[in-house]
Amino acid sequence: MKKKFIITFCFLFFIAFLFSGCTSSEENMSYKVSEDFGLYDFYNKIDKSGEKLVIIYGTKGDEKETADLKWYGDYMKTIMSMFSENSNSDNIIIKSDTEVTDALIKENNIAILGKPSLNQVFKKFNNKFPIQVNNNQLIAGDKIFKGEKVAYHYLLPNPLNSKKYCWVNGALDNDIIRYIGHSFWHEDYHIKINEKEEYRGDFEKSKDGWTLSLGEKTVKDNNFLTKESKHFKFYYSQHNTHVEKEIDDIVNKAEKKYKQLSKNLGEYDDKIECYLFMDSKFLVRGIVYPYGEFLGEIYEVHNNSKKITSNKENTLLNKLGYKIYNILAHKNKRPLSRFTNDGYYLYLTIDNERAKNIDIEIKKILSTEKYIPLTYLSENIIDSSLNENIVNKEEYSFTKYIIKKYGMDKYKKFYSLNAFNNLETSLYKVYNKELMILEEEWLDYVKNADVTNEN
């Protein structure tokens, strides 16, 4: 998936909605809040006034659940600082549920990640919230929701200090926490039921407490024409004449990519659903989850505008192929690191003719100041201000090198470990070498590269 595309949704997720163990002592939740309490005020406090936000991830689940919640906390901090007017994230702090105290919670705005069974801070305050999670069910007003696609997101007063905020983010199935990407506009809450149904709105506020009366759910447009193939089901508007003309070519390209990727990643259990929208505005209105890969869904804009359809032309990532890859990779637990995820995709899809020149290009980059040390790429989220084309080339070349040098079996072990551990820890556990040492080995190899190198 194209990073700028991802960032667009991240922007909707964070900016659009922002604009529009513990100690045993407890206090009663106060709902006496100022009249301007809400999303605009929350954004201003964190971004413009520099108030602290403590992001609290849960540690009460298994290794994968904890790793995903920590990843999500890092993701939130990165995106919020990326779009901050001050470009500063020093006031955003990430803590585990075992590290925070009542005093820390009371003094700051907080964000709680996960669900009560995974996060003891969530468990402590859950019964004080107008939306609650009990027995793996979401209770909102007079409705109860359950299922692996239910995700939630709501903003309310800090349980220990009504002048501060509490922002709750989670999903009933923690496996989807990295993909929930809420994109709501100014409302206090957003509840996603599945890929086509959602609720959003504001709490009913009084001095005695906040309550919730859900209105009608929003159901996304289902009025599509369809085209099925062996591994895909395509949906598109009858008014999208471009897709109507190109649908056979689109299907053939998708099937070709699927065949190429499934050889290494395995088959998907069902047909992949691919939604082809005429415009990005229709895409935003037409989906509930911005990242549909975990659902086995792909969302794309297809029309005759090269500006939209070729938005990946300057990088190595083919957007359709990348999304198919993510669907198949999610089934096998995707790695936390974007560097690992993208590097393996590029290794599987770049043809020999293109591959043999990339090491030469890296060699040329090394002679300039454009080379990006791998420590800058080893975090779970890669800084979007970096040159994406260079990032992709380094991802591919390094991945190709360690597979060629140490073998595919070791690489797959590393790939699997990276779903639970950060990149540097995973590399050391498999190769018994620090990232810096492996980087030196790889660069020595690249410096001796010539046009005869092959994938």
Summary of the structure (lengths in Angstrom):
residues: 455
radius of gyration: 23.0
end to end distance: 22.9
largest distance: 74.8
contacts: 1478
relative contact order: 0.09
helix: 44%
strand: 18%
